[in-house]
């Protein structure tokens, strides 16, 4: 025990850049006593442990090394759960096992935000994998969620509860904002639009986003690079939301949707051509949009243009990575909306040839 406490004290003192004399003065002991503790020649009196923990702003468990071991176990568990969850994207490979491990983690580490968030993310994914997202058309012809169906998903109900509990416990950053985003989506698909609106109201305006704030805090070359990052981020979102806007109208004209998607792709290409730094995420997004364009062109009766779009999707993906190119046939048509998945295109001999070229990127 004395060895572990000595090791932790030395690490904490070094972390905070304190001398043994400073620690001794704060705790009301001699520097020699602190030195003996660190060398594991003896242990501090048990009555002093709360004061030592408060001085270094850690738990008493940390002084015994338990926090370090606990954190390592939690990190390893969450990494494993995240990997398993990714493997279940789009297909139920081991969803039940993933949920079981996450629930065991909750029992072993009750109230831990990392594990709670991991389970929420898994349940979020499980709803999509096991049941899917369903859309209806309202009286004005707009696309709406089938909220009555979605409310029956036990996975999503539990995920909402977990997100609501864990988000206040998370520090600001990508992890927290990602959880807020997923919770907002769950509110939307289950008809809790007022709750979704309140979440949005608590977020900063676009001018307060990370990309814009970086610009304001930099100068010279770094400021210029921050502008480029902001342009790329805006382009990627503009491309996506242009397509989302078209989908939400639930138009019955595949040809009209194809024109909108083609314009969105042009926006992305224009940004890539103005000299900004290469952005693989935007290139990958444009590649997948070509899949959706191909589907809509096929539905409109323009089969030749549809396969030109598929060829373009592959060529774009090849500039990103092999991993981006190979799964394109599985991604088709990318956006699964009303009448989007027309399997008849796969009866065309050109489909098999294109799919083989995608796989050949291994």
Buried (B, 14 or more C-beta within 10 A) or exposed (E): EBEBBBBBBBBBBEEEEBEBEBBBBBBEBEBEBBBBBBEBEEBBEEEBBEEBBEBBEBEBEBBBBBBBEBEEEBEEBBEBBBEBBEEBEEEEEEBEEBBEBBEEBBEEBEEBBBBBBBBBBBBBBBBBBBBEBEBBEEEEEEBBBBBEBBEEBEBBBBBBEBBBBBBEEBEEEEBBBEBBEBBBBBBBBBBBEEBBEEBEEEEEEEEEBEBBBBBEEBEEEEEEBBBBBBBBBBBBEBBBEBBBEBBBBBBEEBEBBBBBBBEBBEBBBEBBEEEBEEBEEBBBBBBBBBBBBBBBBBBBEBBEBBBBBBBBBBEBBBBBEEEBBBBBBEBBBBBEBEEBEBEEBEEBEBBEEBBEBBEEBE
